[in-house]
Amino acid sequence: MTELHALSAAELSAAYRRGELSPVQATEVALARIDAWEPSINAMYLVHREQALRDAQASQLRWQRGEPLSALDGVPITLKENIYTRGDPAPIGAASSDMTPKTEDAPPAARVREAGCVILGKTTMPDFGMLSSGNSSVHGITRNPWRLDRNPSGSSSGAGAAAAAGYGPLHLGTDIGGSVRLPATHCGIFALKPSAGRIPVQPPFLGRVTGPMTRTVRDSAMLLQVASRGDLRDFTSLPPHSVDYAAGLEGLQAKGLRIGLLTDMGVGLPVDPQVKAAATQAANALASAGASVEPLETFMTAEMLDGICRFFEARSHHDMQAMSEQQRARVLPFIAEWCNWRAQAFSGRDVMAAYYQVMAIREAAVAAIARFDFVLSPTSPILPYDATALSPGSDPHNALPHIAFTVAYNMSGQPAASLNWSFTPDGLPIGVQIVGQRFDDLGVLRLSRLLEQMRPAQRAWPMPG
C-alpha cells in the first residue's frame, strides 16, 4: 500500500472525493516530510506551516460540501521563490537582493491559489537563477535526496529536491535554459517546460517559462491545466484554449510516430555513455512498439551556444551594474566573474551579434524537428555532479556548457519535458528529454506518459536518513 506522503496529486484528489483522506491529513504529512528531510537537503526557503494548515482546513470543508474549487483543491504544492507570492520576499537566490515582501501573487501563484492548492512554502534557487546548481548566497547549499554529496542541479534546485523527497506531489519551477528539466533529470522526477506563453508569467522574458515538476506525468498534466489559465499581466501569453491535459493523457500509440533521436549535440560537455544509453533505450522501446526512429544530427553550432552564453552574460552584467557597490559585494564571486569577465567590454554590436545567434538557435531548432512528431535526447549530458560545485566544471569563463540539449527549446518556444528513464549502477537517476512541435504541450505529455509506462522498473524513492 502506498504511504500517504508518496500519493500523487491524482490519488489525493480521488481520495478526497471519496472521503477517505482529507487535505489536512495530506498537509500534515507533507510538513512532517519537510521536517524530516530539511536538515539534510535544504530545499525550502520559506515554510508557511500555519497558513498551509488553515488553507487545508478550508479545503476540507469545501470537499465535505461537495464544492471543491478544482480537482487539485487541497493538494499540497511548493513554489520556487522567484514565483512571487504576496507577503513574501523574493531574493531570487541572491544575498544582494531587496527583501521587501511582494504585494501580490505572480500569475502562476494566483492560479494555484484560486484552484485551492495548499501552498506549503517557497523552494530554493541559486543567485539570479543563472546557475544550474543548488548553491546560493542567500539559501546556502541544496542537496540531492538520492545522494547528499550530489547536486540537484538548477536553477529550480529546491523544487527538484523537494519533489524527489516527497514534499507533497506538486511543485512549480521556472526555466530559461533548462531550469526545470535539469533538476528533473538529476533528481529522477518528471518536469515539463511548456510552450512559451502557455503558463502566464510576470515579468515575461525571452525563453522564460514556469513549469510543473512532479513525480508523475499525470500530476504535471493536472497542474498545467490549472496554471495555464490566462492572466493579462503577461503580454506574451497564448490565447485561451479548451484542451484538457489530464483527460487527454492516455491512449497514444507508438505505431506510426516519427521520432528523431539526438544523442550528441556536438557542442558543450561530452555525453556520458550511460546518459546516451538511456536515450537510446527509450527510442528503442518506441521502435519496438512500432514507431519510426531516425537519428537526428545536431543543429547547434559552437557559435550558437556561445551566443546564448554572451546574451545571458550581457543581461546579468546589466543587472549587476544597476546595483550599488555594497550589493555587488554580496553576489557570489563566481556569478560576478561570470557576468563581468567579458560582458564589461561588450559593445552594442557585440550584444546584437549575440542576440542574432539566439534567433539562429530558434530557427534551427524548429527546422530540425519539423519532419518528426517528437525528438528524444538526453536532458543533460552528465550525471549528477558534486553538491558543492557552482556549475559543472566550476569555470566562470565557461559556465554553461551543460545546457546544450535544453536551452534551444527555450529560445524556440517548443514544449520539452524530462522523464526519468533509468539509474546508474550506484543509484543515480538518468532522464531523457522529449521535445515536441511548437504548441503541442499535450503531445509531449502524451508521449511522456507512454514512455512512463514503457520504462524499466524504477527504484524506490529516497528516504530521509
C-alpha positions as CSV (number, residue, x, y, z in Angstrom):
1,M,0.0,0.0,0.0
2,T,1.4,3.4,-1.0
3,E,2.4,5.6,2.0
4,L,0.4,8.8,2.4
5,H,3.5,11.0,1.6
6,A,4.0,9.2,-1.7
7,L,0.5,9.6,-3.0
8,S,0.2,11.5,-6.3
9,A,-2.0,14.6,-6.7
10,A,-4.4,12.4,-8.8
11,E,-4.6,9.9,-6.0
12,L,-5.1,12.5,-3.3
13,S,-7.8,14.2,-5.3
14,A,-9.7,10.9,-5.8
15,A,-9.3,10.1,-2.0
16,Y,-10.7,13.5,-1.1
17,R,-13.7,12.9,-3.4
18,R,-14.4,9.5,-1.8
19,G,-13.9,10.9,1.7
20,E,-11.1,8.5,2.5
21,L,-8.5,11.2,3.2
22,S,-8.5,14.9,4.0
23,P,-6.4,17.9,2.8
24,V,-5.5,18.4,6.5
25,Q,-4.0,14.9,6.7
26,A,-2.1,15.3,3.4
27,T,-0.7,18.7,4.5
28,E,0.4,17.4,7.9
29,V,2.2,14.5,6.3
30,A,3.9,16.9,3.8
31,L,5.0,19.2,6.6
32,A,6.4,16.2,8.5
33,R,8.3,15.1,5.4
34,I,9.8,18.6,5.2
35,D,10.8,18.4,8.9
36,A,12.5,15.0,8.3
37,W,14.4,16.0,5.2
38,E,15.3,19.6,5.5
39,P,18.3,19.2,7.8
40,S,19.9,17.1,5.1
41,I,18.8,18.7,1.8
42,N,17.9,22.4,2.5
43,A,15.2,22.6,-0.3
44,M,12.9,25.2,1.4
45,Y,13.4,28.9,1.6
46,L,10.1,29.5,3.4
47,V,7.7,27.1,5.1
48,H,4.2,28.5,5.7
49,R,3.2,25.9,8.2
50,E,0.3,27.6,10.0
51,Q,-1.2,29.2,6.8
52,A,-0.9,25.9,5.0
53,L,-2.9,24.1,7.7
54,R,-5.5,26.9,7.7
55,D,-5.8,26.6,3.9
56,A,-6.1,22.8,4.2
57,Q,-8.9,23.1,6.7
58,A,-10.8,25.4,4.4
59,S,-10.3,23.0,1.6
60,Q,-11.5,20.1,3.7
61,L,-14.8,22.0,4.3
62,R,-15.2,22.6,0.6
63,W,-14.8,18.9,-0.2
64,Q,-17.2,18.0,2.6
65,R,-19.8,20.3,1.0
66,G,-19.0,18.8,-2.4
67,E,-17.8,22.2,-3.7
68,P,-14.0,21.9,-4.4
69,L,-12.5,24.8,-6.3
70,S,-10.8,22.3,-8.7
71,A,-9.5,18.7,-8.8
72,L,-6.4,20.0,-7.1
73,D,-8.2,21.7,-4.2
74,G,-6.3,20.8,-1.0
75,V,-3.3,19.2,-2.7
76,P,0.0,20.4,-1.2
77,I,2.3,22.4,-3.5
78,T,5.6,24.3,-3.3
79,L,6.6,27.3,-5.5
80,K,10.0,28.3,-6.5
81,E,11.0,31.5,-4.6
82,N,11.1,33.7,-7.8
83,I,7.4,33.0,-8.4
84,Y,6.2,35.9,-6.4
85,T,3.7,35.3,-3.6
86,R,2.1,38.1,-1.7
87,G,3.7,38.8,1.7
88,D,7.0,37.0,0.9
89,P,10.3,38.5,-0.1
90,A,11.8,37.1,-3.3
91,P,15.6,37.5,-3.3
92,I,16.0,35.4,-6.5
93,G,18.6,33.4,-4.7
94,A,21.0,36.3,-4.1
95,A,22.0,37.9,-0.8
96,S,22.3,41.2,-2.6
97,S,18.6,41.4,-3.3
98,D,15.9,43.6,-1.9
99,M,14.0,41.7,0.8
100,T,10.8,43.8,0.6
101,P,7.8,41.4,0.7
102,K,5.8,41.3,-2.6
103,T,2.4,42.8,-2.6
104,E,0.7,40.4,-5.0
105,D,0.9,36.9,-6.4
106,A,2.6,36.3,-9.7
107,P,0.2,34.7,-12.2
108,P,1.2,31.0,-11.5
109,A,0.9,31.6,-7.8
110,A,-2.5,33.2,-8.3
111,R,-3.8,30.3,-10.4
112,V,-2.8,27.6,-7.9
113,R,-4.3,29.6,-5.0
114,E,-7.5,30.1,-6.9
115,A,-7.6,26.3,-7.5
116,G,-7.4,25.7,-3.8
117,C,-3.9,24.2,-3.7
118,V,-2.3,24.3,-0.3
119,I,0.9,26.3,-0.7
120,L,3.4,24.8,1.7
121,G,6.1,27.4,1.1
122,K,8.9,28.5,-1.3
123,T,11.8,26.5,-2.6
124,T,15.4,27.5,-3.0
125,M,17.3,28.6,-6.1
126,P,20.8,29.8,-7.0
127,D,21.8,33.5,-7.4
128,F,19.6,35.1,-10.1
129,G,18.6,31.7,-11.4
130,M,21.8,31.8,-13.5
131,L,23.4,28.7,-12.1
132,S,22.4,25.1,-12.9
133,S,23.3,24.4,-9.3
134,G,21.9,24.2,-5.8
135,N,24.3,26.9,-4.5
136,S,23.0,30.3,-3.3
137,S,24.5,33.2,-1.5
138,V,21.2,33.6,0.5
139,H,19.9,30.0,0.8
140,G,23.2,28.0,1.1
141,I,23.6,24.6,-0.5
142,T,20.6,22.5,-1.6
143,R,21.5,18.8,-1.9
144,N,20.2,15.9,-4.0
145,P,18.0,13.4,-2.0
146,W,19.3,10.5,-4.0
147,R,22.8,11.2,-2.7
148,L,23.6,14.0,-0.4
149,D,27.0,14.6,-2.0
150,R,25.4,15.2,-5.4
151,N,23.9,18.4,-6.8
152,P,20.2,18.6,-7.6
153,S,21.1,21.0,-10.4
154,G,19.1,24.2,-11.0
155,S,18.0,26.7,-11.1
156,S,14.8,25.1,-9.8
157,S,17.1,23.2,-7.4
158,G,14.8,23.3,-4.3
159,A,11.8,22.2,-6.4
160,G,13.6,19.2,-7.8
161,A,14.9,18.1,-4.5
162,A,11.5,18.7,-2.8
163,A,9.7,16.5,-5.4
164,A,12.2,13.7,-5.0
165,A,12.0,13.9,-1.2
166,G,8.2,13.9,-1.2
167,Y,7.3,17.4,0.0
168,G,3.8,16.9,-1.4
169,P,3.1,15.9,-5.0
170,L,3.1,19.3,-6.8
171,H,5.9,21.8,-7.4
172,L,6.3,24.8,-9.8
173,G,9.7,25.9,-11.1
174,T,10.9,28.2,-13.8
175,D,13.1,27.5,-16.8
176,I,15.0,29.8,-19.1
177,G,17.7,27.4,-20.3
178,G,16.9,24.1,-18.7
179,S,16.0,25.0,-15.1
180,V,13.1,22.6,-14.6
181,R,14.4,19.9,-16.8
182,L,18.0,19.7,-15.5
183,P,16.8,19.3,-11.9
184,A,14.3,16.7,-13.2
185,T,17.0,14.5,-14.7
186,H,19.3,14.8,-11.7
187,C,16.5,14.2,-9.2
188,G,14.7,11.5,-11.0
189,I,11.4,13.3,-11.5
190,F,9.2,14.5,-14.4
191,A,9.2,18.1,-15.4
192,L,7.6,20.0,-18.3
193,K,8.9,23.1,-19.9
194,P,5.7,24.2,-21.6
195,S,5.4,26.2,-24.8
196,A,6.4,29.8,-24.4
197,G,3.3,31.7,-23.2
198,R,1.4,28.6,-22.1
199,I,1.6,29.5,-18.4
200,P,1.4,33.3,-17.8
201,V,4.4,34.7,-16.0
202,Q,5.4,38.1,-14.7
203,P,7.6,39.6,-15.8
204,P,7.8,37.8,-19.1
205,F,11.3,37.5,-20.7
206,L,12.7,35.7,-23.8
207,G,12.8,32.0,-23.1
208,R,11.5,32.2,-19.6
209,V,8.6,29.9,-18.6
210,T,7.1,28.4,-15.5
211,G,6.7,24.6,-15.5
212,P,5.3,21.8,-13.3
213,M,7.7,19.4,-11.5
214,T,6.2,16.2,-10.2
215,R,6.8,12.5,-9.7
216,T,4.3,11.5,-12.3
217,V,3.3,12.8,-15.8
218,R,-0.4,12.9,-14.8
219,D,0.3,15.2,-11.9
220,S,2.1,17.6,-14.2
221,A,-0.9,17.5,-16.7
222,M,-3.3,18.3,-13.8
223,L,-1.1,21.2,-12.7
224,L,-0.7,22.6,-16.2
225,Q,-4.5,22.6,-16.5
226,V,-4.7,25.0,-13.6
227,A,-1.6,27.1,-14.1
228,S,-2.2,27.8,-17.8
229,R,-5.3,29.8,-17.2
230,G,-4.9,33.3,-18.6
231,D,-3.6,36.4,-17.0
232,L,-3.5,39.9,-18.6
233,R,-0.2,40.7,-16.8
234,D,1.7,38.5,-19.3
235,F,1.5,40.2,-22.7
236,T,3.2,37.2,-24.3
237,S,0.7,34.6,-23.1
238,L,-1.0,32.4,-25.6
239,P,-4.7,32.6,-26.4
240,P,-7.1,30.6,-24.1
241,H,-7.8,27.1,-25.4
242,S,-10.0,24.2,-24.2
243,V,-7.5,21.4,-24.1
244,D,-8.0,19.0,-21.1
245,Y,-4.4,17.8,-20.5
246,A,-5.3,15.2,-17.9
247,A,-8.3,13.8,-19.7
248,G,-6.3,13.6,-23.0
249,L,-3.2,12.0,-21.5
250,E,-3.8,8.3,-22.2
251,G,-4.0,6.3,-25.4
252,L,-1.1,7.5,-27.6
253,Q,0.1,4.6,-29.7
254,A,3.8,4.4,-30.7
255,K,2.9,2.8,-34.1
256,G,3.3,5.4,-36.8
257,L,5.0,8.0,-34.8
258,R,8.1,9.7,-36.4
259,I,10.8,10.0,-33.7
260,G,14.1,11.8,-34.1
261,L,16.9,10.6,-31.8
262,L,19.5,13.2,-31.0
263,T,22.3,11.7,-28.8
264,D,25.1,14.2,-29.4
265,M,24.6,17.9,-29.6
266,G,28.2,18.3,-30.8
267,V,28.9,21.3,-28.5
268,G,29.2,21.7,-24.8
269,L,30.1,18.9,-22.5
270,P,30.7,15.4,-23.9
271,V,27.8,13.0,-23.3
272,D,28.3,10.4,-20.6
273,P,27.9,6.9,-22.1
274,Q,25.3,6.0,-19.5
275,V,23.3,9.1,-20.4
276,K,23.5,8.3,-24.2
277,A,22.5,4.7,-23.5
278,A,19.3,5.8,-21.6
279,A,18.1,8.0,-24.5
280,T,18.9,5.2,-27.0
281,Q,17.0,2.7,-24.9
282,A,13.9,4.9,-24.7
283,A,14.0,5.3,-28.5
284,N,14.4,1.6,-29.0
285,A,11.4,0.9,-26.8
286,L,9.3,3.2,-29.0
287,A,10.7,1.5,-32.2
288,S,9.8,-1.9,-30.8
289,A,6.2,-0.7,-30.4
290,G,6.1,0.4,-34.0
291,A,7.5,3.9,-34.1
292,S,9.8,5.0,-36.8
293,V,13.1,6.2,-35.2
294,E,15.7,8.1,-37.1
295,P,19.0,9.6,-35.9
296,L,19.0,13.4,-35.9
297,E,22.2,15.3,-36.5
298,T,22.9,18.3,-34.3
299,F,21.5,21.7,-35.3
300,M,23.6,23.6,-32.7
301,T,26.9,25.2,-33.5
302,A,29.6,26.4,-31.2
303,E,28.8,29.9,-32.3
304,M,25.2,29.5,-31.3
305,L,26.0,28.1,-27.8
306,D,28.5,30.9,-27.2
307,G,25.9,33.4,-28.5
308,I,23.4,32.4,-25.9
309,C,26.1,32.5,-23.2
310,R,27.1,36.0,-24.2
311,F,23.4,37.0,-24.3
312,F,22.9,35.8,-20.7
313,E,26.2,37.4,-19.6
314,A,25.1,40.7,-21.1
315,R,21.8,40.6,-19.4
316,S,23.3,39.7,-16.0
317,H,26.0,42.3,-16.4
318,H,23.4,44.9,-17.0
319,D,21.6,43.8,-13.8
320,M,24.8,43.9,-11.8
321,Q,25.6,47.4,-13.0
322,A,22.3,48.6,-11.7
323,M,23.2,47.5,-8.1
324,S,25.0,49.6,-5.5
325,E,28.7,48.7,-4.8
326,Q,27.6,47.2,-1.5
327,Q,25.0,45.0,-3.2
328,R,27.6,43.8,-5.8
329,A,29.9,42.8,-3.0
330,R,27.3,40.3,-1.7
331,V,26.9,38.5,-5.0
332,L,28.6,35.1,-5.3
333,P,32.1,35.7,-6.7
334,F,31.5,33.0,-9.3
335,I,28.5,34.9,-10.6
336,A,30.2,38.2,-10.5
337,E,33.1,36.9,-12.5
338,W,30.9,35.0,-15.0
339,C,28.8,38.0,-15.9
340,N,31.6,40.6,-15.9
341,W,34.7,38.9,-17.4
342,R,33.9,39.7,-21.0
343,A,30.5,41.5,-20.9
344,Q,32.0,44.6,-19.3
345,A,33.7,45.2,-22.7
346,F,30.7,44.3,-24.9
347,S,29.7,46.9,-27.5
348,G,26.2,47.3,-28.8
349,R,27.3,45.4,-31.8
350,D,28.5,42.6,-29.6
351,V,25.2,42.3,-27.8
352,M,23.3,42.3,-31.1
353,A,25.6,39.7,-32.5
354,A,24.7,37.5,-29.5
355,Y,21.0,38.2,-30.0
356,Y,21.2,37.2,-33.6
357,Q,22.7,33.8,-32.5
358,V,19.8,33.4,-30.2
359,M,17.5,33.9,-33.2
360,A,19.5,31.4,-35.2
361,I,19.1,28.8,-32.5
362,R,15.3,29.4,-32.6
363,E,15.2,29.0,-36.3
364,A,17.4,25.9,-36.3
365,A,15.5,24.1,-33.5
366,V,12.2,24.5,-35.2
367,A,13.5,23.5,-38.6
368,A,15.4,20.4,-37.3
369,I,12.3,19.0,-35.6
370,A,9.9,19.8,-38.5
371,R,10.0,16.4,-40.1
372,F,9.4,14.5,-36.8
373,D,6.4,14.2,-34.4
374,F,8.8,14.3,-31.5
375,V,12.5,14.2,-30.7
376,L,14.2,12.3,-27.9
377,S,17.6,13.2,-26.5
378,P,19.5,13.3,-23.2
379,T,18.3,16.1,-20.9
380,S,21.7,16.7,-19.5
381,P,25.0,15.3,-21.0
382,I,26.2,14.5,-17.5
383,L,25.2,12.7,-14.3
384,P,24.6,14.5,-11.0
385,Y,27.8,16.3,-10.0
386,D,29.3,17.4,-6.8
387,A,26.9,19.2,-4.4
388,T,29.3,22.0,-3.5
389,A,30.2,22.9,-7.1
390,L,28.7,26.1,-8.6
391,S,28.4,24.6,-12.0
392,P,29.8,21.5,-13.8
393,G,33.5,22.2,-14.3
394,S,33.3,25.2,-11.8
395,D,34.7,27.6,-14.5
396,P,33.1,31.0,-14.6
397,H,34.6,31.6,-18.0
398,N,32.7,28.5,-19.3
399,A,29.7,28.3,-17.0
400,L,27.0,26.9,-19.4
401,P,28.4,24.0,-21.4
402,H,25.9,21.6,-19.9
403,I,22.8,23.3,-21.3
404,A,23.3,22.5,-24.9
405,F,20.4,19.9,-25.0
406,T,17.9,22.1,-23.2
407,V,18.4,25.8,-24.0
408,A,17.5,25.7,-27.7
409,Y,13.8,24.9,-26.9
410,N,13.6,27.9,-24.5
411,M,14.6,30.1,-27.4
412,S,12.3,28.3,-29.9
413,G,9.4,28.2,-27.5
414,Q,8.8,24.5,-28.1
415,P,7.5,22.3,-25.3
416,A,10.0,19.9,-23.8
417,A,9.9,17.5,-20.9
418,S,12.3,15.4,-18.9
419,L,11.3,12.0,-17.7
420,N,13.4,9.7,-15.6
421,W,14.3,6.6,-17.6
422,S,16.8,4.5,-15.6
423,F,19.5,4.6,-13.0
424,T,23.3,4.1,-12.8
425,P,24.5,1.0,-11.0
426,D,25.1,3.2,-7.9
427,G,21.6,4.6,-8.0
428,L,21.8,8.0,-9.7
429,P,18.8,8.9,-11.9
430,I,19.1,9.4,-15.6
431,G,16.4,11.3,-17.5
432,V,15.5,11.6,-21.2
433,Q,14.2,14.7,-22.9
434,I,11.0,14.6,-25.0
435,V,10.6,17.6,-27.4
436,G,7.5,18.4,-29.4
437,Q,6.4,20.7,-32.2
438,R,5.5,24.3,-31.2
439,F,2.4,24.5,-29.0
440,D,2.0,20.7,-28.8
441,D,2.1,20.5,-25.0
442,L,-0.5,17.8,-24.9
443,G,1.5,15.7,-27.4
444,V,4.6,15.9,-25.2
445,L,2.7,14.9,-22.2
446,R,1.1,12.0,-24.0
447,L,4.4,10.7,-25.3
448,S,5.9,11.2,-21.8
449,R,3.0,9.1,-20.4
450,L,3.6,6.4,-22.9
451,L,7.3,6.3,-22.1
452,E,6.5,6.3,-18.4
453,Q,4.6,3.1,-18.9
454,M,7.4,1.6,-21.1
455,R,10.4,2.5,-18.9
456,P,12.3,0.0,-16.8
457,A,11.3,-0.6,-13.2
458,Q,12.1,2.4,-11.1
459,R,13.9,2.5,-7.8
460,A,12.1,3.3,-4.6
461,W,12.1,7.0,-3.8
462,P,14.9,8.1,-1.3
463,M,14.1,8.2,2.4
464,P,15.4,10.7,5.0
465,G,18.4,9.3,6.9
